[in-house]
Amino acid sequence: MSYERQTSATPTRRSTRPTRARPLTERSHGGNPSSARAAYGPVVMAGFQLSSLRTDVDGRVARYRAGGEGPPVLFLHGWALGSRAYQRVARRLTRRGCRVYAPAMPGFAGTANLPRESMSMSGYGDWVDKFMESVEIEEPALVIGHSFGGGVAIKLAQSHADRVGYLVLLNSVGGVTDRPIWEWALRFGRELFPTRQGIEIARAMRDDLVTNLIRNPMGLVRAAELARSADLREELSELRERALPVLALTTKSDGVIPQEAFEALCSAIGTEGRVLSGRHSWLLAEPDSFDDVLANVIEVRVTQHQARSATTRAAQISESLAATNFPVRRSRALLRGAPPLWLMSAPPSLLAGDLALCHPKLGPGEVRAVARPIDGSSAVRLTVAAPDRRGLLGDTTGVLALHGLCITDASAATWSQPRLALHALTIENAGDVDPTGWERLGDDLRTIGTAGAPTRPEFVPIGQAIVTVDGSQPEQTLVRVLARDQIGLLSAICQWFADHELSVESLHASSDGETARDVFIVNGSVDARDLSRHLSRR
């Protein structure tokens, strides 16, 4: 599609007198649009799904999975496995706003073996360093290692200090153990005993484990001997002297790594460690528990990354706007006050196209909207700019719900000076709307906040919602909502905030068609239980 749909009008507040509205659909080659927004054409959306990829490390093939946007997280798998077994775990990390890299380490899941002379924990650590260089991880990463991967993570941090910003060790090797290899393998096999958790672990391991046993049995034996005999207490003591932040966890029913080995590891690194319930491979069966355990660590990393990236992202948006007639001084002022969550919600050129809708300055009560087709799909990105007020976001999303439009991605930002709100919403079923429907939608958008505004549809929840709240200061709260997706859900959330006299400073919402994952920065305190009840089926 080679057109741009747009509308701009100033409604008279509290007036029911009908006015003739401009059509929402306007072909870009018809007329002579003069505003800065005309410089932006179809939208190209970034993907956030985990993809199976390959690269070369030292001239040898390396398989890995990657996905998400945000601070880098490197996930190193356990013995006999690969990245496929940890898919559900990796997805939890991407949903929390991270860019996840999960390589299959040498000898596992299609990645070439290490040369014989490099077959050591140090060799694995060096390989991971070269892998990170190959996939262009340029900042210190949050490195998570499970079991054998934990030992590799320790060597990586000790030998390549600039690669690791935070280390998480899950049921890791590295403490001393004198079990023979046959007993170690036997205890590993007991992980798969047919209990509920054992069945879940077996399902997660199945593809990687069977493939590795068939393709590279001797490679598994050599790696098993490395894992069994790994004594990394000296390396851990060195990391302790460097004051590298480390989180160490084990489980009560871990039959693979003895409790005394975990205690030796914790003593060397200088941490008490944490003991959870479950088996050695608990995170494969309980990815939600893994998500809960790492929530605070991930949140801090994401916040720090956003703060570092916000300045760079604002400069990139400003550069994109330089090709338009948007005043430089005004764009810089808006970008200085832009919420980091909004700055990181989409590529700079896309956000510049949204911000361009704010020039020239809006008049009192004016509502502007522009809808641009998204390349490669029938979806449309609808951007709305209006003077900010409490409840505006609920009104905007309520109009879309009234028209039966499905929002699969959304971002929002507000500015107190000037009083401005900018909403960007991806409409998945835009292809179902004919020109007359776009005109009616434009009319309804222009009436939001007036006595003539349409009545939003009643929201009837169809599932259970999970609401989490972070932030001890009442001035600003981070709210996450995980719920079964349905038309009107986003509007219901925003209206709940408005009814409780809470203002939404910024928003980033997404949906995979079944589950909605929405993140809000809200000014004020939020009762998570009350919001969860409001969004859940009675």
C-alpha positions in Angstrom: 0.0 0.0 0.0 1.4 3.4 -1.0 -0.8 5.7 1.0 -1.0 7.4 4.4 -4.2 7.8 6.3 -4.4 10.9 8.4 -6.8 13.2 10.2 -6.5 16.5 12.1 -9.3 18.5 13.7 -10.2 20.6 16.7 -13.4 19.6 18.4 -15.4 22.0 20.5 -15.5 20.6 24.0 -18.8 19.7 25.6 -20.5 20.5 22.3 -22.9 18.0 20.6 -23.2 20.0 17.4 -22.1 17.8 14.5 -19.3 19.1 12.4 -18.1 18.0 9.0 -15.0 15.9 9.4 -12.1 15.3 7.0 -11.9 11.7 5.9 -9.4 9.6 7.8 -8.1 8.1 4.6 -6.1 10.4 2.3 -3.7 9.1 -0.4 -0.3 10.6 -0.1 -0.1 11.4 -3.8 -3.4 13.3 -3.7 -3.1 16.8 -2.4 0.1 18.4 -1.1 0.8 17.5 2.6 3.1 20.0 4.1 3.6 18.8 7.7 6.7 16.9 8.8 4.8 13.6 9.1 4.5 13.4 5.3 8.2 12.5 5.1 7.4 9.1 6.6 6.0 6.2 4.6 5.2 2.6 5.4 6.2 1.3 8.8 8.7 -1.5 9.2 8.3 -3.3 12.5 11.2 -5.0 14.3 10.8 -8.7 15.2 11.0 -10.0 18.7 10.7 -13.8 18.2 13.5 -16.2 19.0 15.2 -17.3 15.8 17.5 -20.3 15.1 20.7 -18.9 13.6 24.3 -19.9 12.8 27.6 -18.2 12.8 31.3 -19.1 12.5 33.7 -19.2 15.5 37.3 -19.9 14.6 36.1 -21.1 11.1 33.8 -23.7 12.6 30.0 -23.7 12.6 28.2 -22.5 15.7 24.4 -22.8 16.2 22.5 -20.5 18.5 19.1 -18.9 19.2 18.5 -15.2 19.6 15.6 -12.8 20.1 14.3 -9.8 21.9 15.5 -6.2 22.3 17.3 -4.7 25.2 20.4 -5.4 27.3 22.3 -8.5 26.2 21.7 -11.8 28.1 23.9 -14.8 27.4 22.5 -18.1 28.4 24.8 -21.1 28.6 23.1 -24.5 28.7 23.8 -27.6 30.7 25.6 -30.9 29.8 24.1 -32.9 26.9 21.7 -30.2 25.9 21.5 -27.1 23.7 19.5 -24.0 23.3 16.3 -25.8 22.2 15.7 -27.3 25.7 15.7 -23.8 27.2 13.3 -22.1 24.8 10.6 -21.4 27.4 13.2 -19.9 29.7 14.7 -17.7 27.0 11.3 -16.4 26.1 10.7 -15.3 29.7 13.9 -13.2 29.4 12.9 -11.6 26.1 9.5 -10.7 27.5 11.2 -8.8 30.3 13.0 -6.6 27.8 16.2 -8.4 27.0 18.1 -9.4 23.9 18.9 -13.1 24.5 21.7 -15.2 23.0 21.6 -18.9 23.7 24.4 -20.7 21.9 24.8 -24.4 21.5 28.3 -24.8 22.9 31.0 -26.9 21.1 30.1 -30.6 20.8 26.4 -30.0 21.4 23.3 -29.5 19.1 25.1 -29.0 15.8 28.0 -26.8 17.0 31.4 -28.2 16.0 33.6 -29.7 18.6 36.5 -27.9 20.2 40.0 -28.9 18.9 41.4 -31.6 21.1 44.1 -29.3 22.5 41.4 -26.8 23.6 39.2 -29.3 25.3 39.0 -27.8 28.8 36.9 -25.4 30.8 39.3 -22.6 29.7 38.8 -23.6 26.1 35.1 -23.4 26.4 35.3 -20.0 28.1 37.6 -18.7 25.3 35.1 -20.1 22.7 32.2 -18.2 24.3 34.3 -15.0 24.2 34.8 -15.5 20.4 31.1 -16.3 20.0 30.2 -13.0 21.6 32.6 -11.2 19.3 31.1 -13.0 16.3 27.5 -12.0 17.1 28.7 -8.5 18.1 27.8 -8.3 21.8 29.5 -5.1 22.6 28.6 -4.4 26.2 29.1 -6.5 29.4 26.3 -9.0 29.4 24.2 -10.7 32.1 25.6 -14.2 31.8 23.5 -17.1 33.0 25.0 -20.6 33.3 23.1 -23.7 34.2 25.1 -26.8 35.4 28.0 -27.3 33.0 27.2 -23.9 31.5 27.7 -22.4 34.9 31.3 -23.6 34.9 31.9 -22.2 31.5 30.4 -18.9 32.6 32.8 -18.8 35.5 35.8 -19.3 33.2 34.5 -16.6 30.8 34.2 -14.1 33.6 37.6 -14.9 35.0 39.5 -14.9 31.7 37.5 -12.2 29.8 36.4 -9.8 32.5 35.0 -7.2 30.1 32.4 -9.7 28.8 30.4 -10.2 32.0 28.5 -7.5 33.9 26.5 -9.8 36.1 26.9 -13.6 36.7 24.0 -16.0 37.5 25.0 -19.6 38.4 22.1 -22.1 38.5 23.0 -25.5 40.0 26.5 -24.9 38.7 29.5 -27.1 38.6 32.7 -25.5 40.0 32.7 -26.7 43.6 34.8 -29.8 44.2 33.2 -33.3 43.9 34.9 -36.7 43.8 32.0 -38.8 42.4 33.0 -41.2 39.6 31.7 -40.4 36.2 29.3 -43.4 36.1 27.6 -42.2 39.3 27.4 -38.7 38.0 25.7 -39.9 34.8 23.4 -42.2 36.8 22.2 -39.3 39.0 21.7 -37.2 35.9 19.4 -39.9 34.5 17.3 -39.8 37.7 16.3 -36.3 36.7 13.9 -38.0 34.2 12.1 -40.2 36.7 8.3 -40.1 35.9 7.1 -37.5 38.4 5.3 -34.4 37.2 8.6 -32.3 37.2 10.6 -35.2 35.8 8.2 -35.6 32.9 8.4 -31.9 32.1 12.2 -32.0 32.3 12.2 -35.0 29.9 10.0 -33.2 27.4 12.3 -30.2 27.4 15.5 -32.3 27.1 14.2 -34.8 24.6 15.2 -33.3 21.2 18.6 -32.0 22.3 19.6 -35.0 24.4 18.7 -37.6 21.7 20.4 -35.6 18.9 23.6 -35.3 21.0 23.7 -38.9 22.0 23.3 -40.0 18.4 25.6 -37.5 16.7 28.4 -37.0 19.2 28.5 -39.6 22.1 32.3 -39.3 22.6 31.9 -35.5 22.8 29.4 -35.9 25.6 31.7 -38.2 27.5 34.6 -35.7 27.3 32.4 -32.8 28.3 31.0 -34.9 31.2 34.5 -35.6 32.5 35.2 -31.8 32.4 32.0 -31.1 34.3 32.5 -33.8 36.9 36.1 -32.8 37.7 35.7 -29.0 37.5 37.2 -27.2 40.5 36.9 -23.5 39.9 37.3 -22.2 43.4 40.4 -20.2 42.6 38.6 -18.6 39.7 35.7 -17.8 41.9 38.0 -16.2 44.5 39.4 -14.0 41.8 35.9 -12.9 40.8 35.2 -12.2 44.5 38.3 -9.8 44.6 37.0 -8.0 41.6 33.6 -7.6 43.3 31.7 -9.0 40.3 28.0 -9.3 41.2 27.1 -13.0 41.4 23.8 -14.7 42.1 24.2 -18.4 43.0 21.2 -20.8 43.3 20.7 -24.5 43.8 17.8 -26.8 44.6 16.9 -29.1 47.5 16.5 -32.2 45.4 19.5 -31.7 43.1 21.0 -35.2 42.8 23.7 -34.1 40.3 25.6 -31.4 42.2 26.1 -32.3 45.9 25.1 -29.7 48.4 28.7 -29.6 49.7 29.9 -28.7 46.2 27.4 -25.8 46.1 28.5 -24.6 49.6 32.2 -24.7 48.4 31.3 -22.6 45.4 29.4 -20.0 47.5 32.2 -19.9 50.0 34.8 -19.2 47.3 32.7 -16.4 45.7 31.6 -14.9 49.0 27.9 -15.3 48.8 25.4 -17.3 50.9 23.5 -18.5 47.8 19.9 -19.4 47.6 18.2 -22.8 47.8 15.0 -23.4 45.9 12.7 -26.4 45.7 13.1 -28.8 42.7 15.5 -31.0 40.9 18.8 -30.2 39.1 17.0 -29.1 35.9 14.1 -27.3 37.7 14.1 -24.4 35.3 13.2 -26.6 32.4 10.0 -27.7 34.2 9.3 -24.4 36.0 10.2 -21.5 33.6 7.8 -19.2 35.5 9.6 -19.9 38.8 12.9 -19.0 37.0 11.2 -15.8 35.7 10.2 -14.9 39.3 13.6 -15.6 40.8 15.4 -13.4 38.2 12.8 -10.6 38.0 14.6 -8.1 40.2 18.0 -8.8 38.5 16.5 -8.4 35.1 14.6 -5.3 36.0 17.7 -3.5 37.2 19.6 -4.5 34.1 16.9 -3.3 31.8 16.5 0.0 33.6 20.3 0.6 33.5 20.4 -0.3 29.8 17.5 2.1 29.0 19.1 4.9 30.9 22.4 4.4 29.0 20.6 4.1 25.7 18.1 6.9 26.1 20.5 9.6 25.2 21.8 7.8 22.1 18.2 6.9 21.0 17.1 10.5 21.4 20.0 11.7 19.2 19.0 9.2 16.5 15.4 10.4 16.6 16.5 14.0 16.3 18.7 13.1 13.4 15.7 11.5 11.6 13.6 14.6 12.2 16.3 16.8 10.7 15.1 15.9 7.2 11.7 17.4 8.0 10.4 20.9 8.9 10.2 20.0 12.6 11.9 22.9 14.5 15.2 21.6 16.0 14.8 23.4 19.3 11.3 22.0 19.9 12.3 18.4 18.9 15.3 18.5 21.3 13.0 19.8 24.1 10.5 17.0 23.6 13.2 14.4 23.4 14.9 15.6 26.6 11.6 15.0 28.4 10.7 11.7 26.7 10.2 8.7 28.9 12.9 6.0 28.4 10.2 3.3 28.0 8.9 5.1 25.0 12.4 5.9 23.6 13.1 2.1 23.6 9.7 0.9 22.3 10.5 1.1 18.5 13.3 1.9 16.0 14.3 5.6 16.0 13.0 6.3 12.5 9.6 4.9 13.5 9.4 7.0 16.7 10.5 10.1 14.7 7.5 9.5 12.4 5.2 9.4 15.4 6.7 12.6 16.9 6.5 14.4 13.6 2.7 14.4 14.1 3.1 16.9 16.9 4.2 19.7 14.5 2.8 22.3 14.2 1.7 22.7 17.8 -1.7 21.4 18.6 -4.5 23.8 19.3 -6.7 23.6 22.4 -8.6 20.3 22.3 -7.1 19.3 18.9 -6.7 15.6 18.1 -4.5 14.5 15.2 -4.1 11.0 13.9 -2.2 9.3 11.1 -2.4 5.6 10.0 0.5 4.2 8.1 0.6 0.7 6.6 3.2 -1.7 8.0 5.3 -3.3 5.3 4.8 -7.0 4.8 1.5 -7.2 6.5 -2.1 -6.0 6.4 -1.6 -4.2 9.8 -1.6 -0.5 10.3 0.2 1.7 12.8 -2.2 4.4 14.1 -0.5 7.4 15.8 -2.7 9.8 17.8 -1.5 13.2 19.2 -3.6 15.3 21.6 -3.3 17.6 24.6 -2.7 15.2 27.6 -5.4 14.7 30.2 -6.3 11.8 32.6 -8.2 9.1 30.8 -7.1 10.1 27.3 -5.4 6.8 26.6 -8.5 4.9 27.8 -10.6 7.0 25.5 -8.4 6.4 22.5 -8.2 2.6 22.9 -11.9 2.6 23.8 -12.7 4.1 20.3 -10.7 1.3 18.7 -12.4 -1.3 20.8 -15.8 0.1 19.8 -14.9 -0.4 16.1 -13.8 -4.0 16.8 -10.1 -3.2 16.1 -7.4 -5.5 17.6 -4.3 -3.8 19.1 -1.3 -6.1 18.9 1.4 -3.5 19.9 1.2 -0.1 21.6 3.4 2.6 22.9 2.5 5.9 24.6 4.3 8.9 26.1 3.2 12.1 27.8 4.8 15.5 28.4 3.6 17.9 31.1 5.3 20.8 29.4 3.9 21.2 26.8 0.8 19.3 27.8 1.0 16.6 25.2 0.2 12.9 24.7 1.4 10.7 21.9 -0.1 7.2 21.3 1.0 4.7 18.7 -1.1 1.6 18.2 -0.6 -1.3 15.8 -4.0 -2.5 14.4 -3.8 -6.1 13.3 -7.2 -6.4 11.5 -6.9 -3.0 9.7 -7.5 -4.8 6.4 -11.1 -5.4 7.4 -11.8 -1.6 7.5 -13.2 0.0 4.4 -12.8 3.7 3.5 -16.2 4.5 5.1 -15.1 2.7 8.3 -11.9 4.8 8.4 -13.9 8.0 8.1 -16.2 7.0 11.0 -13.1 6.1 13.1 -11.7 9.5 12.3 -14.9 11.2 13.4 -15.0 9.3 16.7 -11.3 10.0 17.4 -11.9 13.7 17.0 -14.7 13.6 19.6 -12.8 11.9 22.4 -13.1 13.9 25.6 -16.3 15.7 24.4 -20.0 15.3 25.2 -20.5 13.8 21.8 -17.9 11.0 22.3 -19.2 7.5 21.6 -19.9 5.1 24.5 -17.2 2.6 24.8 -18.2 -1.1 24.8 -18.6 -3.0 28.1 -15.5 -5.0 28.9 -16.2 -8.7 29.9 -12.9 -10.5 30.8 -12.4 -13.9 29.3 -9.4 -15.1 31.3 -7.3 -14.6 34.4 -4.9 -11.6 34.6 -1.6 -11.5 36.4 -0.5 -8.0 37.6 2.9 -7.3 39.1 3.9 -3.9 40.6 7.5 -2.7 41.1 8.6 0.6 42.8 8.4 1.5 46.4 7.9 5.3 45.8 4.3 6.4 45.2 5.4 9.0 42.7 6.1 6.4 40.0 5.2 2.7 39.6 6.1 0.1 37.0 3.0 -2.1 36.3 3.1 -5.3 34.3 0.0 -7.0 33.1 -0.1 -10.5 31.7 -3.6 -11.5 30.5 -5.4 -13.4 27.8 -5.7 -11.0 24.9 -9.1 -9.7 23.8 -10.5 -6.6 22.1 -11.0 -3.9 24.7 -8.4 -5.2 27.2 -6.0 -2.3 26.8 -8.8 0.2 27.1 -10.1 -1.5 30.3 -6.6 -1.3 31.9 -6.2 2.4 31.0 -9.7 3.2 32.1 -9.0 1.5 35.5 -6.0 3.8 35.9 -8.1 6.9 35.1 -10.9 5.8 37.5 -8.3 5.5 40.3 -6.9 9.0 39.4 -3.7 7.5 38.1 -1.8 9.0 35.1 0.0 6.9 32.6 3.4 8.4 31.8 4.4 5.8 29.3 3.4 2.4 27.9 4.7 -0.4 25.9 2.2 -3.2 25.2 2.4 -6.2 22.9 0.4 -9.3 22.1 1.1 -12.6 20.2 -2.6 -13.0 19.4 -3.3 -15.1 22.5 -1.5 -13.4 25.4 -1.1 -9.7 26.1 2.0 -8.4 27.8 1.7 -4.7 28.8 4.1 -2.5 30.7 3.1 0.9 32.2 4.9 3.6 34.0 2.2 5.1 36.2 2.3 8.2 38.4 0.9 7.0 41.8 0.5 3.8 43.7 -1.3 0.8 42.2 -3.3 -1.9 43.9 -2.2 -5.0 41.9 -4.8 -7.3 43.4 -7.7 -4.9 42.6 -6.5 -4.4 39.0 -6.1 -8.2 38.6 -9.6 -8.8 39.8 -10.9 -6.1 37.4 -9.3 -7.8 34.4 -10.1 -11.4 35.4 -13.1 -13.5 34.6 -15.4 -13.8 37.6 
